[in-house]
Amino acid sequence: MFSHLKSGISRRLGLAAGIALAALFVQDAQARSVEDTKASGTIRIGIQGDNCPWGCINSSGAADGYDSDMGKAFADYLGVKAEFVPLAVANRIPALTTDKVDVLFATMGMTAERAKSIQYSQPYAANQMSVVGPVDMDLSTPEALAGHVFGVPRAASQDTALTAVAPSGTQIRRFDDDAATIQALLSGQVEAVGANQFYINRLEDAAPGRYKVQLPLVEHYNGVGTRLGEQDWNQTVNSFLDAFMQSPEYKAIYNKWMNMDPPQYPAEMDGIPYTIQN
């Protein structure tokens, strides 16, 4: 009886494994190639839905921001229409791997950990993390941070960067998001903040002349995300970027949304391949 029961369990486990494996192959088979996308006439582009100037949905319900403009340029390069899919941060990679979108122009900061889940292109944008504080305060060196109270968005890039350089005696208070961190500075809950490159513009709008960039921390880069192993998408995206990033249109888009000229990008990054190697 026991052997019969064991045999039945083994058969069911084997069947379940077979179904799971078949589902995996079906998912892979359904993932659209570049040629499939061209034939359909539409490319599905994942962007962030609430993070302008990077990517957002504007008051008219249309995709807007830097990533939207870059996505439109990529669609033009392919000769297809862009269909933008707004995504929350946590949904970006799952939407790509389950074929809900064809590519991600979605503020995908390039990290070695994420490179295990998606294929990055070469970088096409940069995001400078810095300490921003009052103009009459000197926070220009890591040593000068000691004894002061800083705000950061919890677990964000500026949290990691500031924590890495803050000396003993520095207080770091963590908030839920960028808006809460900026409000904490304006309301006096903290003396300064770990900021991305857009904080200073928001602070200038709210309190003209009161704050400045004090201490650059680290520069992060964003890449276009495609699925692992899909060489056609990776090659096509990189070919587009090779050509487009040399054009006046690219510089105009960068100036429009970033309020600065495009930076020099690293030729390579540790643990983050820009191309799929045969």
C-alpha positions in Angstrom: 0.0 0.0 0.0 2.8 2.4 0.9 4.6 1.7 -2.3 1.4 2.3 -4.3 0.9 5.6 -2.4 4.5 6.6 -3.0 4.2 5.7 -6.7 1.1 7.9 -7.0 2.8 10.8 -5.3 5.8 10.5 -7.6 3.5 10.5 -10.7 1.7 13.6 -9.5 5.0 15.4 -8.7 6.3 14.4 -12.1 3.1 15.7 -13.8 3.3 19.0 -11.8 6.9 19.5 -12.8 6.1 18.8 -16.4 3.2 21.3 -16.4 5.5 23.9 -14.8 8.2 23.3 -17.4 5.7 23.4 -20.2 4.3 26.7 -18.8 7.8 28.1 -18.9 8.3 27.1 -22.5 4.9 28.6 -23.4 5.9 31.9 -21.7 9.2 32.0 -23.6 7.4 31.1 -26.9 4.9 34.0 -26.3 7.6 36.6 -25.7 7.6 38.9 -28.8 10.7 39.2 -30.9 11.7 42.5 -32.6 10.3 41.2 -35.9 7.0 40.2 -34.2 6.8 43.7 -32.8 7.5 45.3 -36.1 4.8 43.1 -37.8 2.3 44.2 -35.1 2.9 47.9 -35.8 3.1 48.7 -32.1 5.8 48.4 -29.4 4.8 48.1 -25.7 7.1 50.2 -23.7 7.1 50.1 -19.9 7.6 53.4 -18.1 7.1 54.6 -14.6 3.7 56.1 -14.2 4.4 58.6 -11.4 8.0 59.8 -11.5 8.3 62.9 -13.7 10.6 64.2 -15.1 11.7 60.6 -15.7 8.4 59.0 -16.6 4.8 59.7 -15.7 1.2 60.0 -17.0 0.2 63.7 -17.4 -3.1 65.4 -16.6 -4.3 64.6 -20.2 -3.7 60.9 -19.6 -0.7 60.7 -21.9 2.8 59.4 -21.2 5.3 62.2 -20.5 8.8 62.7 -19.3 12.3 61.9 -20.4 11.7 58.1 -20.7 8.6 58.8 -22.7 10.4 60.9 -25.2 13.2 58.3 -25.5 10.6 55.6 -26.0 8.9 57.5 -28.7 12.3 58.0 -30.5 12.9 54.2 -30.2 9.5 53.5 -31.7 10.2 55.9 -34.6 13.5 54.0 -35.1 11.6 50.8 -35.4 8.9 52.3 -37.6 6.1 51.4 -35.2 3.7 53.2 -32.8 4.6 53.5 -29.1 2.1 52.0 -26.6 3.2 53.1 -23.1 2.4 50.9 -20.1 2.7 52.8 -16.8 4.3 50.7 -14.1 5.0 51.0 -10.4 8.6 50.4 -9.3 8.0 46.9 -8.0 6.2 45.8 -11.2 8.8 46.9 -13.8 10.8 43.7 -14.0 7.8 41.3 -13.6 6.0 43.1 -16.5 9.0 42.6 -18.7 9.7 38.9 -17.8 6.0 38.0 -18.3 5.8 39.7 -21.7 3.4 42.4 -20.6 5.9 44.9 -22.2 8.6 44.5 -24.9 11.2 46.8 -23.3 11.6 49.0 -20.2 12.4 52.7 -20.5 11.5 52.9 -16.8 14.2 54.7 -14.8 16.0 51.3 -14.5 19.0 52.2 -12.4 21.9 49.9 -13.4 23.0 47.5 -10.6 24.7 44.1 -10.7 21.9 42.6 -8.7 19.2 43.7 -11.3 21.5 42.5 -14.1 20.8 39.0 -12.9 17.1 39.4 -13.8 17.2 41.6 -16.9 19.5 42.5 -19.8 20.7 46.1 -19.7 21.6 48.2 -22.7 24.4 50.8 -22.5 23.5 53.7 -20.2 21.4 56.5 -21.7 20.8 58.7 -18.6 22.5 59.6 -15.3 21.2 60.6 -11.9 23.5 62.4 -9.5 23.0 61.8 -5.8 24.2 64.7 -3.5 23.8 66.3 -0.1 21.6 69.3 -0.4 21.4 71.8 2.5 21.0 75.5 3.4 23.2 77.9 1.6 24.7 79.2 4.9 25.7 75.7 6.1 29.0 74.1 5.1 28.4 70.4 4.3 31.0 70.2 1.5 33.0 67.3 2.9 32.0 64.0 4.6 33.7 65.1 7.8 31.5 68.2 7.9 28.3 66.0 8.1 29.1 64.9 11.7 26.6 66.3 14.2 23.9 67.2 11.7 20.5 65.6 11.0 19.7 64.4 7.5 16.7 63.1 5.8 16.6 60.5 3.0 13.9 58.4 1.3 14.1 55.0 2.9 16.3 52.5 1.0 16.7 54.8 -2.0 20.0 55.3 -3.7 20.8 58.5 -1.8 20.1 56.6 1.5 22.7 54.1 0.6 25.2 56.7 -0.7 24.9 59.0 2.3 25.0 56.2 4.8 28.3 55.0 3.2 30.1 58.3 3.8 28.4 59.6 7.0 30.9 59.8 9.9 30.1 58.9 13.5 27.7 61.5 15.0 25.6 61.9 11.9 21.9 61.4 12.3 20.0 60.0 9.3 16.2 60.0 9.4 14.4 57.9 6.8 11.1 58.9 5.2 8.7 57.0 2.9 9.4 58.9 -0.4 11.0 61.9 -2.0 8.1 64.2 -1.3 8.1 63.4 2.4 11.9 63.9 2.6 11.7 67.3 0.9 8.9 68.3 3.2 10.9 67.3 6.2 13.7 69.7 5.2 11.2 72.6 4.5 9.5 72.1 7.8 12.7 71.9 9.8 12.5 68.2 10.8 16.0 67.7 9.3 18.8 70.1 8.5 19.7 68.7 5.1 18.8 65.8 2.8 20.4 63.2 0.6 19.0 64.1 -2.8 18.8 63.1 -6.4 19.5 65.7 -9.0 15.9 67.0 -9.1 15.6 67.9 -5.4 17.3 71.3 -5.9 14.7 72.3 -8.5 11.8 71.4 -6.2 13.4 73.2 -3.3 14.1 76.3 -5.4 10.4 76.4 -6.4 9.3 76.0 -2.7 12.0 78.2 -1.1 14.0 80.3 -3.6 17.6 80.9 -2.7 17.6 78.9 0.6 19.3 75.7 -0.5 22.2 74.5 -2.6 24.0 71.3 -3.6 26.7 70.8 -1.0 28.4 67.5 -1.5 28.2 65.2 -4.6 27.9 61.5 -3.4 27.6 59.2 -6.4 26.3 59.1 -9.9 24.0 56.4 -11.0 23.1 55.4 -14.6 19.9 54.1 -16.2 19.8 51.5 -19.0 17.0 50.2 -21.2 15.8 46.8 -19.9 15.1 43.8 -22.1 14.7 40.1 -21.3 17.7 37.9 -20.5 19.0 36.0 -23.5 17.0 38.0 -26.1 19.9 39.1 -28.3 17.7 40.7 -31.0 16.2 43.2 -28.5 19.5 43.9 -26.9 21.3 44.5 -30.2 18.4 46.6 -31.6 18.2 48.9 -28.5 22.0 49.4 -28.4 22.0 50.2 -32.2 19.3 52.7 -31.6 21.2 54.3 -28.7 24.5 54.3 -30.7 22.9 56.4 -33.4 20.4 58.5 -31.4 22.7 59.6 -28.7 24.9 61.3 -31.2 22.0 63.4 -32.5 20.9 67.0 -31.6 17.5 65.5 -30.8 19.0 63.5 -28.0 20.7 66.5 -26.5 17.5 68.5 -26.8 15.5 65.8 -24.9 18.2 65.7 -22.2 18.3 69.4 -21.8 14.5 69.6 -21.7 14.0 67.2 -18.9 17.3 67.2 -17.0 18.2 70.9 -17.3 21.8 69.9 -18.3 23.8 68.5 -21.1 24.2 64.7 -21.4 27.2 63.3 -19.3 30.0 61.1 -20.4 28.9 57.5 -19.8 31.2 54.7 -18.6 32.4 52.3 -21.3 31.7 49.4 -18.9 30.4 48.7 -15.4 31.4 45.9 -13.1 28.9 43.1 -13.1 26.6 44.8 -15.7 27.1 43.7 -19.3 25.7 46.0 -21.9 25.5 43.3 -24.5 24.8 39.6 -24.7 27.9 37.6 -25.3 27.6 34.5 -27.6 
